[in-house]
C-alpha cells in the first residue's frame, strides 16, 4: 500500500472509530477527483446521503467534512495531525466538525456492518468510489471499487432525496 492509500485508509478508520463511539449516523461519500489522481471522501450525516444511492451526498451545501489524498497528511486541512492515529483523528474530528457530528449519534447497525465490510477492502488497498467524472454509471447493486471488479453491495440508503 502506498502512502496516499495509507492516508485514505486512516480517514476511513477514523470514521470507524466514530461509529464505535456511537456516531453510527455518520456516512461517507467517496469518489475520485476529475483528474483521477486523487481519492476524495466526504464525511457527513445520514440525513445528507441520498435515498437512491447510499454513497452520494444529497446537498453539497449541507455540513460535511471533505478530505482528498491531495491534502496528503494535512487531514481536512489540519496542520497538526501528521502523526495522528485513527482514534486521535476521531477526537479532533469531533471537536473541529461539531456541525457534522451533532445529530449523528445513534444506532445504524446496517450501515456500521456494511462499513466494516468495506473497511476490509480498504485495508487491502481497494477503495470505494461512488463517483468519477469519466465513467459510465456502474451496476447499481454494487459500490464500485477503484481498480477492481466489485462484489461490495451498495451501502444502505440515506435519508435525503437527491437535489433536482
TANORBEL-V416725 format. One record per pair of residues at least 6 apart in sequence whose ideal C-beta (glycine too) atoms are under 6 Angstrom apart, sorted by sequence separation. I is the first residue (numbers start at 0). J is the second residue. D is the distance in whole Angstrom. If there is no record, write none. Layout:
I;J;D  I;J;D
This chain:
49;55;5  74;80;5  137;143;5  143;149;5  93;100;5  17;25;5  49;57;5  141;149;4  30;39;5  47;56;6  66;75;6  72;81;5  142;151;5  47;57;5  117;127;6  141;151;6  14;25;6  29;40;5  47;58;6  64;75;5  142;153;5  14;27;6  27;40;5  28;41;4  47;61;4  27;42;6  41;56;6  127;142;5  128;143;5  26;43;6  128;145;5  26;45;5  125;144;5  126;145;5  24;44;6  43;63;4  24;45;5  26;48;5  41;63;5  42;64;5  125;147;5  41;65;5  28;54;6  40;66;5  28;55;6  14;42;6  28;56;5  39;67;5  10;40;6  37;67;5  38;68;5  7;38;5  37;68;5  37;69;4  64;96;5  64;99;5  62;98;4  62;99;5  113;154;5  110;155;5  109;155;5  10;66;5  44;102;6  44;103;5  7;68;6  3;68;4  6;72;6  16;85;5  16;86;5  13;85;5  17;89;5  12;85;4  16;89;4  55;129;5  13;88;4  54;129;4  9;85;6  13;89;5  22;100;6  25;103;5  24;103;4  22;103;5  24;105;5  22;104;5  21;104;5  23;106;6  24;107;6  23;107;4  23;111;5  38;126;6  54;142;6  18;111;5  31;128;6  29;127;5  30;128;6  29;128;6  30;129;5  33;132;5  29;129;6  30;130;4  31;131;4  53;153;6  54;154;5  53;154;4  53;155;5  57;159;3  15;118;6  53;156;5  53;157;6  57;161;6  50;156;5  11;118;6  49;157;5  48;157;3  11;121;5  49;159;6  51;161;6  45;157;5  46;158;5  47;159;6  49;161;5  8;121;5  45;158;5  7;126;6  4;124;5  0;124;5
